[in-house]
Amino acid sequence: MNGTEYTRQRQPEIIPPGQEIPVQPAPPARPRFPITTGLVAVNIAVFLVMVFTGVSVADPTPRDIVRWGANYAPFTLGGQSWRLITAVFLHIGIIHILANMWALWNLGALAEMIFGRKFYLPVYLLAGIAGNIASLAIHHNSPGAGASGAIFGIAGAMISVLKFAHLPAPRNAMRGTLRSLLWFAVFNLLFGQAVPGIDNAAHLGGFICGLVLGALLSWARYVGEGSRPLVRWASIALVALLLFAGFVSLKRAYRGPVSSFVLLISIARSLVAGHWSLAQVFDQAKSQ
């Protein structure tokens, strides 16, 4: 008897009652990540449509990306609030989208397993919106776009979950994943600070939003199992409400494009003087 025959005879067999032919067990299903796959597909589709309509593959102009829905303070704060969402699916050149989609594919698959399909997408979108709101608060004169705020958000959310949720996974594996996520966030934030043209405000805004969302979703474990979905949806609704309030406040305070440096100086002066109104800060900045 050769080795092949011996192996074949030792394979597990299942014979249902009343049946003489053994049934081989089905191979384990490969994990699927439909939300992550869909997000990557939508981003790529938008980029291809832009290119096919004449937008540069490598270096789109500011006019082009604004026309396609970029986050631009005079428009977003001037009534086109939908840009907070469209900008998440818009990219500025082939290098930009390749880097973001590589990060999204790797981080998104893990996030989709951790959060599940129901909660993963709201975390992604809210983090992207938070990043765009943060960008509006700092960059008033230049348009911004990209999925990086949302990607930083899911990284931040996973950091909070791995820290607080006590997932049923080997501790060493969780520690290694947590270290990798922390290194990802720190390295990219430092890189964004050092390289001109990178919207680090969007990165930081999305990251902080993700940290908060991940912590809130993790703390749902302290309630009964039947109440956990309701608590998690309430947490998502709370963060969405806070983002809405922040955007409305920023919109009311906006008085047109001002320099980020002048705005920061005005904020510092206003805090020293005891002025906490954003409208006063913008008025002071415009008078510089």
ZALUMNU-740902 format. One line per 3 residues: number of its first residue (from 1); for each residue x, y, z of N, C-alpha, C, CB. Coordinates in steps of 0.2 Angstrom, whole numbers, plus 5000, padded with zeros to 4 digits. Glycine has a CB too. Layout:
NUM> X/Y/Z/X/Y/Z/X/Y/Z/X/Y/Z; ...
***
This chain:
1> 5004/4994/5000/5000/5000/5000/5004/5006/5000/4995/5000/5006; 5004/5010/4995/5008/5016/4995/5005/5022/4999/5008/5019/4987; 5009/5027/5000/5007/5033/5004/5001/5036/5002/5012/5038/5005
4> 5000/5037/4996/4994/5040/4993/4987/5036/4995/4994/5041/4986; 4987/5030/4995/4982/5026/4996/4980/5026/5004/4982/5019/4994; 4986/5026/5008/4985/5026/5015/4982/5033/5017/4992/5025/5019
7> 4984/5038/5014/4981/5045/5016/4974/5045/5014/4985/5050/5012; 4972/5042/5008/4965/5043/5006/4961/5039/5011/4965/5040/4999; 4963/5033/5013/4959/5029/5018/4958/5032/5025/4962/5022/5019
10> 4963/5037/5027/4963/5040/5033/4959/5046/5033/4970/5041/5036; 4957/5049/5028/4953/5055/5028/4946/5054/5031/4952/5057/5020; 4944/5059/5035/4938/5059/5039/4932/5058/5034/4937/5065/5043
13> 4927/5054/5036/4921/5053/5032/4915/5053/5036/4922/5046/5029; 4910/5056/5033/4903/5057/5036/4898/5053/5032/4901/5064/5037; 4895/5048/5036/4890/5044/5032/4883/5045/5036/4892/5036/5033
16> 4879/5049/5032/4872/5050/5035/4868/5044/5036/4868/5055/5031; 4863/5044/5041/4859/5038/5042/4856/5036/5035/4854/5039/5048; 4856/5030/5034/4852/5027/5028/4856/5028/5022/4846/5030/5028
19> 4862/5030/5022/4866/5032/5016/4873/5028/5016/4867/5039/5015; 4875/5025/5011/4881/5021/5011/4887/5025/5009/4880/5014/5007; 4886/5030/5005/4891/5034/5002/4894/5039/5007/4889/5037/4995
22> 4900/5039/5009/4902/5044/5013/4902/5051/5010/4909/5042/5016; 4901/5056/5014/4901/5063/5012/4907/5066/5015/4894/5066/5014; 4911/5069/5011/4917/5073/5013/4915/5080/5016/4922/5074/5007
25> 4918/5081/5022/4916/5088/5025/4918/5094/5020/4920/5089/5032; 4913/5099/5020/4915/5105/5016/4921/5108/5019/4908/5109/5016; 4925/5111/5014/4931/5115/5016/4928/5121/5020/4935/5117/5010
28> 4932/5124/5024/4930/5130/5028/4929/5136/5023/4935/5132/5034; 4924/5140/5025/4923/5145/5020/4928/5151/5021/4916/5148/5021; 4930/5154/5016/4935/5159/5016/4932/5165/5019/4938/5161/5009
31> 4935/5169/5023/4932/5175/5026/4931/5180/5021/4937/5178/5032; 4925/5184/5021/4923/5189/5016/4922/5195/5020/4917/5187/5012; 4924/5201/5016/4924/5207/5019/4920/5212/5014/4931/5210/5021
34> 4913/5211/5014/4909/5215/5009/4910/5222/5010/4902/5212/5009; 4910/5225/5016/4910/5232/5017/4916/5235/5015/4908/5234/5024; 4922/5232/5017/4928/5234/5015/4929/5234/5007/4934/5230/5018
37> 4927/5228/5004/4928/5227/4997/4923/5233/4994/4925/5220/4995; 4917/5234/4996/4913/5239/4993/4916/5246/4994/4906/5239/4996; 4919/5248/4999/4922/5254/5000/4928/5255/4995/4924/5255/5007
40> 4932/5250/4995/4938/5251/4990/4935/5251/4983/4942/5244/4991; 4930/5248/4981/4927/5248/4975/4924/5255/4973/4922/5242/4974; 4921/5258/4978/4918/5264/4977/4923/5269/4976/4913/5266/4982
43> 4928/5269/4980/4934/5274/4979/4937/5274/4972/4939/5273/4985; 4939/5267/4970/4942/5266/4964/4937/5268/4958/4944/5259/4963; 4931/5267/4959/4926/5269/4953/4926/5276/4953/4919/5266/4955
46> 4925/5280/4958/4925/5287/4958/4932/5290/4955/4924/5290/4965; 4937/5287/4956/4944/5290/4954/4944/5288/4946/4950/5286/4957; 4942/5282/4944/4942/5281/4937/4937/5285/4933/4940/5273/4936
49> 4931/5287/4935/4926/5291/4932/4930/5298/4931/4920/5291/4936; 4933/5300/4937/4936/5307/4936/4941/5307/4931/4940/5308/4943; 4945/5302/4930/4951/5301/4925/4948/5301/4918/4955/5295/4926
52> 4942/5297/4917/4939/5296/4911/4936/5303/4908/4934/5291/4911; 4934/5307/4913/4931/5313/4911/4936/5319/4910/4926/5315/4916; 4943/5317/4911/4948/5322/4909/4952/5325/4915/4945/5328/4906
55> 4951/5322/4921/4955/5324/4927/4962/5321/4927/4951/5323/4933; 4967/5324/4928/4974/5322/4928/4974/5316/4933/4979/5327/4930; 4978/5310/4930/4979/5304/4934/4984/5306/4940/4982/5299/4930
58> 4989/5310/4939/4994/5311/4944/4993/5317/4948/5001/5311/4940; 4991/5322/4945/4990/5329/4948/4984/5333/4946/4997/5333/4947; 4978/5331/4949/4972/5335/4948/4973/5342/4951/4966/5331/4951
61> 4970/5346/4947/4970/5353/4949/4965/5354/4955/4968/5358/4943; 4966/5360/4959/4961/5361/4964/4954/5362/4962/4963/5367/4968; 4954/5365/4956/4947/5367/4953/4944/5360/4951/4948/5371/4946
64> 4948/5355/4949/4945/5348/4947/4942/5345/4953/4950/5344/4944; 4946/5345/4959/4943/5341/4964/4938/5345/4968/4949/5340/4969; 4938/5351/4968/4932/5355/4971/4926/5353/4967/4933/5362/4971
67> 4926/5353/4960/4921/5352/4956/4918/5345/4957/4923/5353/4948; 4922/5340/4959/4920/5333/4960/4918/5332/4968/4925/5329/4959; 4918/5337/4972/4915/5336/4979/4920/5337/4984/4912/5330/4979
70> 4926/5340/4983/4931/5340/4988/4928/5345/4994/4938/5343/4986; 4932/5344/5000/4930/5348/5006/4933/5355/5005/4932/5344/5012; 4930/5360/5004/4932/5367/5003/4928/5372/5007/4932/5369/4996
73> 4931/5375/5012/4928/5379/5017/4923/5384/5014/4933/5383/5021; 4924/5388/5009/4919/5392/5007/4913/5389/5004/4922/5397/5001; 4914/5383/5002/4908/5379/4999/4905/5375/5004/4910/5375/4993
76> 4909/5371/5008/4906/5367/5013/4902/5370/5019/4911/5362/5016; 4905/5376/5021/4902/5380/5026/4897/5385/5023/4908/5384/5030; 4897/5385/5017/4893/5390/5014/4886/5387/5011/4896/5393/5008
79> 4885/5381/5013/4879/5378/5012/4879/5371/5009/4875/5382/5007; 4885/5369/5006/4886/5362/5003/4889/5357/5008/4891/5363/4997; 4885/5356/5013/4888/5351/5019/4889/5344/5016/4883/5352/5025
82> 4886/5342/5011/4886/5336/5008/4894/5334/5006/4882/5335/5002; 4898/5339/5006/4905/5338/5004/4909/5335/5010/4908/5345/5003; 4906/5335/5016/4909/5331/5021/4909/5324/5020/4905/5333/5028
85> 4904/5322/5016/4904/5314/5014/4907/5313/5007/4897/5312/5014; 4906/5317/5002/4909/5316/4996/4916/5316/4996/4906/5321/4991; 4919/5320/5000/4927/5321/5000/4930/5315/5003/4929/5327/5005
88> 4926/5311/5007/4929/5304/5009/4930/5299/5004/4924/5301/5014; 4927/5300/4998/4928/5295/4993/4931/5298/4987/4921/5293/4990; 4935/5304/4988/4938/5307/4982/4945/5307/4984/4935/5315/4982
91> 4950/5307/4979/4957/5306/4980/4960/5311/4975/4959/5299/4979; 4966/5313/4977/4970/5318/4973/4976/5315/4970/4972/5324/4977; 4975/5311/4964/4980/5308/4961/4981/5300/4962/4987/5311/4962
94> 4985/5297/4958/4985/5290/4958/4989/5287/4965/4989/5287/4952; 4994/5291/4967/4998/5289/4973/4994/5290/4979/5004/5294/4973; 4990/5295/4979/4985/5296/4985/4980/5290/4986/4981/5303/4984
97> 4977/5288/4980/4972/5283/4981/4975/5276/4982/4968/5283/4975; 4981/5275/4979/4984/5268/4980/4986/5268/4987/4990/5268/4975; 4989/5273/4990/4991/5272/4997/4985/5271/5002/4995/5279/4999
100> 4980/5275/5001/4974/5275/5005/4971/5268/5004/4969/5280/5004; 4970/5266/4998/4967/5259/4997/4971/5253/5000/4965/5258/4990; 4977/5254/5000/4981/5248/5003/4980/5248/5010/4989/5250/5001
103> 4980/5254/5013/4979/5255/5021/4972/5252/5022/4980/5262/5023; 4967/5255/5018/4960/5253/5020/4959/5245/5019/4955/5256/5015; 4962/5242/5014/4961/5235/5013/4964/5231/5019/4964/5233/5007
106> 4970/5233/5022/4973/5230/5027/4969/5231/5034/4980/5231/5027; 4968/5237/5035/4965/5239/5042/4957/5237/5042/4966/5246/5043; 4954/5238/5036/4947/5237/5035/4945/5230/5036/4945/5240/5029
109> 4949/5226/5034/4947/5219/5035/4947/5217/5042/4952/5214/5031; 4952/5219/5046/4952/5217/5053/4946/5221/5057/4959/5219/5056; 4945/5227/5055/4940/5231/5058/4933/5228/5057/4940/5238/5056
112> 4932/5226/5051/4925/5222/5049/4924/5216/5053/4925/5221/5042; 4930/5212/5055/4929/5207/5059/4928/5209/5066/4935/5202/5059; 4931/5214/5068/4930/5216/5075/4923/5219/5077/4935/5221/5077
115> 4921/5224/5072/4915/5228/5074/4909/5224/5071/4916/5235/5071; 4910/5220/5066/4904/5217/5062/4902/5222/5057/4898/5216/5067; 4898/5220/5052/4896/5224/5046/4891/5230/5048/4892/5220/5041
118> 4887/5229/5054/4883/5234/5055/4886/5240/5058/4878/5231/5061; 4891/5239/5062/4894/5245/5066/4900/5247/5062/4896/5243/5073; 4904/5243/5058/4910/5245/5055/4909/5251/5050/4913/5240/5051
121> 4903/5251/5046/4902/5257/5041/4901/5263/5045/4896/5255/5037; 4896/5264/5050/4895/5270/5053/4902/5273/5056/4890/5269/5059; 4906/5268/5059/4912/5271/5062/4917/5274/5056/4916/5265/5065
124> 4917/5271/5051/4921/5273/5045/4918/5280/5043/4921/5268/5039; 4912/5280/5042/4909/5287/5039/4910/5292/5044/4902/5286/5037; 4908/5291/5050/4908/5296/5055/4916/5299/5056/4906/5294/5062
127> 4920/5294/5056/4927/5296/5057/4929/5301/5051/4932/5290/5057; 4927/5299/5045/4929/5303/5039/4926/5310/5039/4926/5299/5033; 4920/5310/5042/4916/5317/5043/4920/5321/5048/4909/5316/5045
130> 4922/5317/5054/4926/5321/5059/4932/5324/5056/4927/5316/5065; 4936/5320/5052/4942/5322/5049/4941/5328/5045/4945/5317/5045; 4935/5328/5041/4934/5334/5037/4932/5340/5041/4928/5332/5032
133> 4928/5339/5046/4927/5345/5050/4933/5348/5053/4922/5343/5056; 4937/5344/5056/4944/5346/5058/4948/5350/5053/4948/5340/5061; 4948/5347/5047/4951/5351/5042/4948/5357/5040/4951/5346/5035
136> 4942/5358/5041/4939/5365/5040/4941/5370/5045/4931/5364/5040; 4942/5367/5051/4944/5372/5056/4951/5374/5056/4943/5368/5063; 4955/5371/5052/4962/5373/5051/4963/5376/5044/4966/5367/5053
139> 4961/5372/5039/4963/5374/5032/4957/5377/5029/4965/5368/5028; 4957/5384/5029/4951/5388/5026/4952/5389/5019/4950/5394/5030; 4958/5389/5016/4960/5392/5010/4961/5387/5004/4966/5397/5010
142> 4961/5380/5006/4963/5375/5002/4958/5369/5002/4970/5373/5003; 4957/5366/4996/4952/5360/4997/4956/5354/4999/4949/5359/4990; 4952/5349/5002/4955/5343/5004/4950/5337/5002/4955/5343/5012
145> 4953/5331/5002/4949/5326/5000/4953/5319/5002/4948/5326/4992; 4950/5314/5002/4953/5307/5004/4950/5303/5009/4960/5309/5005; 4952/5297/5009/4949/5292/5014/4953/5292/5020/4948/5286/5011
148> 4959/5296/5021/4963/5295/5026/4960/5296/5033/4970/5299/5025; 4956/5301/5033/4953/5303/5040/4949/5297/5042/4949/5309/5039; 4945/5294/5038/4941/5288/5040/4946/5282/5041/4936/5286/5034
151> 4951/5281/5038/4956/5276/5039/4959/5277/5046/4961/5275/5034; 4961/5283/5048/4964/5284/5054/4958/5283/5060/4966/5291/5055; 4952/5284/5058/4947/5283/5062/4946/5276/5064/4940/5286/5060
154> 4946/5271/5059/4945/5264/5061/4952/5262/5065/4944/5260/5054; 4957/5265/5063/4963/5263/5067/4962/5265/5074/4970/5266/5064; 4960/5271/5076/4959/5273/5082/4953/5269/5086/4957/5280/5082
157> 4948/5267/5082/4943/5263/5085/4945/5256/5087/4937/5263/5080; 4949/5253/5083/4952/5247/5085/4957/5247/5091/4956/5244/5079; 4961/5253/5091/4965/5253/5097/4961/5253/5104/4969/5260/5096
160> 4955/5257/5104/4951/5258/5110/4948/5251/5111/4946/5263/5109; 4946/5247/5106/4943/5241/5107/4948/5236/5110/4939/5238/5100; 4954/5236/5107/4959/5231/5109/4961/5232/5116/4965/5231/5104
163> 4960/5239/5118/4962/5241/5125/4957/5239/5130/4964/5248/5125; 4950/5240/5128/4945/5240/5133/4940/5235/5133/4941/5247/5133; 4940/5231/5127/4934/5227/5126/4935/5220/5128/4932/5227/5118
166> 4942/5218/5129/4943/5211/5131/4940/5206/5126/4940/5210/5138; 4943/5206/5120/4941/5202/5115/4943/5195/5117/4943/5204/5108; 4939/5190/5114/4941/5182/5115/4947/5180/5111/4935/5178/5115
169> 4953/5183/5112/4958/5181/5107/4964/5181/5112/4959/5187/5102; 4970/5177/5109/4976/5177/5113/4979/5183/5115/4981/5172/5109; 4981/5184/5121/4983/5191/5123/4989/5193/5119/4985/5190/5131
172> 4994/5188/5118/5000/5190/5114/4998/5193/5107/5005/5184/5113; 4993/5190/5104/4991/5192/5097/4988/5199/5098/4986/5187/5094; 4984/5200/5103/4981/5207/5104/4986/5212/5105/4975/5207/5109
175> 4991/5211/5109/4996/5215/5110/5000/5217/5104/5001/5213/5116; 5001/5212/5100/5005/5213/5094/5001/5218/5089/5007/5207/5091; 4995/5216/5089/4990/5220/5084/4990/5227/5087/4983/5217/5084
178> 4989/5228/5093/4989/5235/5096/4995/5239/5095/4987/5234/5104; 5001/5236/5096/5007/5239/5095/5007/5241/5087/5013/5235/5096; 5005/5237/5083/5006/5239/5076/5001/5245/5074/5004/5233/5071
181> 4995/5245/5077/4991/5250/5076/4993/5257/5079/4984/5249/5079; 4996/5257/5085/4999/5263/5088/5005/5265/5083/5002/5261/5095; 5009/5261/5081/5015/5263/5076/5012/5266/5070/5019/5257/5075
184> 5007/5263/5067/5004/5265/5061/5002/5273/5062/4998/5261/5059; 4998/5274/5068/4995/5280/5069/5001/5285/5070/4991/5280/5075; 5006/5284/5075/5011/5288/5076/5015/5290/5070/5016/5285/5082
187> 5017/5285/5067/5022/5286/5061/5018/5290/5056/5024/5279/5058; 5012/5289/5054/5009/5293/5049/5007/5300/5051/5003/5289/5047; 5006/5301/5058/5005/5308/5060/5011/5312/5060/5002/5308/5067
190> 5017/5309/5062/5023/5312/5061/5025/5313/5054/5029/5308/5065; 5024/5308/5050/5025/5309/5043/5021/5315/5040/5024/5303/5039; 5015/5315/5041/5010/5320/5039/5012/5327/5041/5003/5319/5041
193> 5015/5328/5047/5017/5334/5050/5024/5336/5046/5019/5333/5057; 5028/5332/5044/5034/5333/5041/5034/5335/5034/5039/5328/5042; 5029/5332/5030/5028/5333/5023/5023/5338/5021/5027/5326/5020
196> 5025/5343/5017/5020/5348/5016/5014/5345/5011/5023/5354/5012; 5008/5348/5012/5003/5346/5007/4999/5340/5010/5006/5344/5001; 5000/5337/5016/4996/5332/5019/4992/5335/5024/5001/5326/5022
199> 4986/5333/5024/4981/5336/5028/4981/5332/5035/4974/5336/5025; 4985/5334/5039/4986/5331/5046/4980/5332/5050/4992/5332/5049; 4977/5338/5049/4971/5339/5053/4965/5334/5052/4968/5347/5052
202> 4964/5332/5046/4959/5327/5045/4962/5320/5048/4959/5326/5037; 4968/5319/5048/4970/5313/5051/4969/5313/5058/4978/5312/5049; 4971/5318/5061/4970/5318/5069/4963/5319/5071/4974/5325/5071
205> 4959/5322/5067/4951/5323/5068/4948/5316/5068/4948/5327/5064; 4950/5312/5062/4947/5305/5062/4949/5301/5067/4949/5303/5055; 4956/5301/5069/4959/5297/5074/4956/5298/5080/4966/5298/5074
208> 4955/5304/5083/4951/5305/5089/4944/5303/5089/4952/5313/5091; 4941/5304/5084/4934/5302/5083/4934/5294/5084/4931/5304/5076; 4938/5291/5080/4938/5283/5081/4940/5281/5088/4944/5281/5076
211> 4945/5284/5091/4946/5282/5098/4940/5283/5103/4952/5287/5101; 4936/5288/5102/4930/5289/5106/4925/5284/5104/4927/5296/5105; 4924/5283/5098/4919/5278/5096/4921/5271/5098/4918/5278/5088
214> 4927/5269/5097/4929/5263/5100/4928/5262/5107/4936/5261/5098; 4930/5267/5111/4929/5266/5118/4921/5266/5120/4932/5273/5122; 4917/5270/5117/4910/5269/5118/4907/5262/5116/4906/5275/5115
217> 4909/5260/5111/4907/5253/5108/4909/5248/5113/4909/5252/5101; 4915/5249/5116/4918/5244/5120/4914/5244/5127/4925/5245/5121; 4913/5249/5129/4909/5250/5136/4902/5247/5136/4909/5257/5138
220> 4900/5245/5130/4893/5242/5130/4893/5235/5133/4891/5242/5123; 4899/5232/5134/4900/5226/5137/4898/5226/5144/4907/5223/5136; 4897/5231/5147/4895/5232/5154/4888/5231/5155/4898/5238/5157
223> 4884/5231/5150/4877/5231/5150/4875/5223/5148/4873/5236/5146; 4868/5222/5149/4866/5215/5148/4867/5214/5140/4859/5214/5150; 4868/5207/5138/4869/5206/5131/4863/5208/5127/4870/5198/5130
226> 4857/5208/5129/4851/5210/5125/4851/5217/5124/4845/5208/5128; 4854/5221/5128/4854/5228/5128/4860/5231/5124/4854/5232/5134; 4865/5227/5122/4871/5230/5119/4870/5233/5113/4876/5224/5119
229> 4866/5230/5108/4866/5233/5102/4862/5240/5102/4861/5229/5097; 4858/5241/5107/4854/5247/5108/4859/5252/5110/4849/5247/5113; 4864/5250/5115/4869/5255/5118/4874/5257/5113/4872/5251/5124
232> 4876/5252/5109/4881/5254/5103/4878/5259/5098/4883/5247/5100; 4871/5257/5096/4868/5262/5092/4867/5269/5095/4862/5260/5089; 4866/5269/5101/4865/5275/5105/4872/5279/5105/4863/5274/5112
235> 4877/5275/5106/4884/5278/5106/4886/5281/5099/4889/5273/5108; 4884/5278/5094/4885/5281/5087/4881/5287/5086/4884/5275/5082; 4875/5287/5088/4870/5292/5087/4873/5298/5091/4863/5291/5090
238> 4876/5297/5097/4879/5303/5101/4884/5306/5098/4881/5300/5108; 4889/5302/5095/4895/5305/5092/4892/5309/5085/4900/5299/5089; 4887/5306/5082/4885/5309/5076/4882/5316/5078/4880/5305/5072
241> 4878/5316/5084/4875/5323/5086/4881/5328/5088/4871/5321/5092; 4886/5325/5091/4892/5330/5093/4895/5333/5087/4897/5326/5097; 4896/5328/5082/4899/5331/5076/4894/5336/5072/4900/5325/5071
244> 4888/5335/5072/4883/5340/5069/4884/5346/5073/4876/5337/5070; 4884/5346/5080/4884/5352/5084/4891/5356/5082/4884/5351/5091; 4896/5352/5082/4903/5355/5080/4903/5359/5073/4908/5350/5081
247> 4900/5355/5068/4899/5358/5062/4895/5364/5061/4897/5353/5057; 4889/5364/5065/4885/5370/5065/4888/5376/5068/4878/5368/5069; 4892/5375/5074/4896/5380/5077/4901/5383/5073/4899/5377/5084
250> 4905/5378/5069/4910/5381/5065/4907/5385/5059/4914/5375/5062; 4901/5382/5056/4898/5386/5051/4895/5393/5053/4892/5382/5048; 4893/5393/5059/4890/5400/5061/4896/5405/5062/4886/5399/5068
253> 4902/5402/5064/4908/5406/5066/4912/5408/5060/4912/5403/5071; 4911/5405/5054/4915/5406/5048/4913/5413/5045/4913/5400/5043; 4919/5416/5044/4918/5423/5041/4922/5424/5034/4920/5428/5046
256> 4924/5418/5031/4928/5418/5025/4935/5416/5026/4928/5425/5022; 4938/5415/5021/4945/5412/5022/4950/5416/5026/4948/5411/5015; 4953/5413/5031/4958/5417/5035/4964/5412/5035/4956/5419/5042
259> 4970/5415/5036/4976/5411/5037/4976/5407/5043/4982/5415/5037; 4978/5400/5043/4978/5396/5049/4982/5399/5055/4981/5389/5047; 4988/5402/5053/4992/5405/5058/4989/5410/5062/4999/5407/5055
262> 4986/5415/5058/4982/5420/5061/4976/5418/5065/4979/5425/5055; 4973/5412/5063/4967/5410/5067/4970/5407/5073/4964/5404/5063; 4976/5403/5073/4978/5400/5079/4980/5406/5084/4984/5396/5078
265> 4983/5411/5082/4985/5417/5086/4979/5420/5089/4989/5422/5082; 4974/5421/5085/4968/5424/5087/4964/5419/5093/4963/5425/5081; 4965/5413/5092/4962/5408/5097/4966/5409/5103/4962/5401/5094
268> 4972/5409/5103/4976/5410/5109/4975/5417/5112/4984/5410/5107; 4974/5422/5109/4973/5429/5112/4966/5429/5115/4973/5434/5106; 4961/5425/5111/4954/5425/5114/4954/5421/5120/4949/5422/5109
271> 4957/5416/5121/4957/5412/5127/4960/5416/5133/4961/5405/5126; 4966/5419/5131/4969/5423/5137/4964/5429/5139/4975/5426/5134; 4960/5432/5134/4956/5437/5136/4949/5434/5139/4954/5441/5130
274> 4948/5428/5139/4942/5425/5141/4936/5425/5136/4940/5429/5147; 4938/5425/5130/4933/5425/5125/4932/5418/5122/4934/5430/5119; 4927/5415/5123/4926/5408/5121/4922/5407/5115/4923/5404/5127
277> 4919/5412/5112/4915/5412/5106/4919/5411/5100/4911/5418/5105; 4918/5406/5096/4921/5405/5089/4920/5411/5085/4919/5399/5086; 4914/5414/5085/4913/5420/5081/4918/5425/5082/4906/5422/5081
280> 4919/5427/5089/4924/5432/5091/4931/5430/5088/4924/5433/5098; 4932/5424/5088/4939/5422/5086/4940/5423/5079/4940/5414/5087; 4935/5421/5075/4935/5423/5067/4935/5430/5066/4930/5419/5064
283> 4931/5434/5070/4931/5441/5068/4938/5444/5070/4926/5444/5073; 4941/5442/5075/4948/5445/5077/4953/5443/5072/4950/5442/5084; 4952/5437/5069/4957/5434/5064/4956/5438/5058/4956/5427/5063
286> 4950/5440/5056/4948/5444/5050/4951/5451/5050/4941/5444/5048; 4952/5453/5056/4954/5460/5057/4961/5461/5057/4951/5463/5063; 4965/5455/5057/4972/5455/5057/4975/5458/5050/4975/5448/5058
***
